Amino acid sequence: MKQILHQRLNLPAEAPVMVLPDASLFPSSLLPLYIFEKRYRAMLASCLERNRMFCVAQMKPIAGASVNGLNGLECHAVAGLGLVRACVKNANGASHLVLQGLARVRLTNFVQHEPFLVAQISELRSSVENTVEAGALGIKVLEMCRSRKEKTGDLHVLLNQQAAHTADPEIISDFAAQAFVGDPVMRQRFLEELHVCARLRMLIACLREEA
């Protein structure tokens, strides 16, 4: 997978939003999706005609909750912006696609609700306070993920491929959170945490607890 983390990205000011109950999209990670609902078919068609980008936002578990005044929408304001890397349309009109995470974003205002959601977005950049600590924590996370190879199957192969291409602790933290954290509430916490060292420490604690 081509690394895009440290490339200068020309992100749009607005993007369609797909709201899902348990899904998260992290930068530099891949998310397979099955698009079958009418509104998301329309969203995908529009994306493919334009810049191939849309956001994945996790639905909030509390019914009726609003997020920062976003018209009462029941989703978290911090989401993942992704690029459609591959898409196969079925005979029934549904599509299988692979979405590659580009950036963390904040949904600041919804400018369209029908036939699908479109929000104004602003990029959220991660920070590394201590590069030495981050590097050590990243290595620890990789070791812990590798130790779970019996449980992860193909994820172990994917982990080795990822590690072979980068030792960047930011990429490691996002990939591991996407691939190895099963609890959607915890994944949202990792998505919202912008400090890489804090994210890695949280990951280590989470992986230890799950083990």
Summary of the structure (lengths in Angstrom):
residues: 211
radius of gyration: 17.1
end to end distance: 28.2
largest distance: 52.0
contacts: 667
relative contact order: 0.18
helix: 38%
strand: 29%
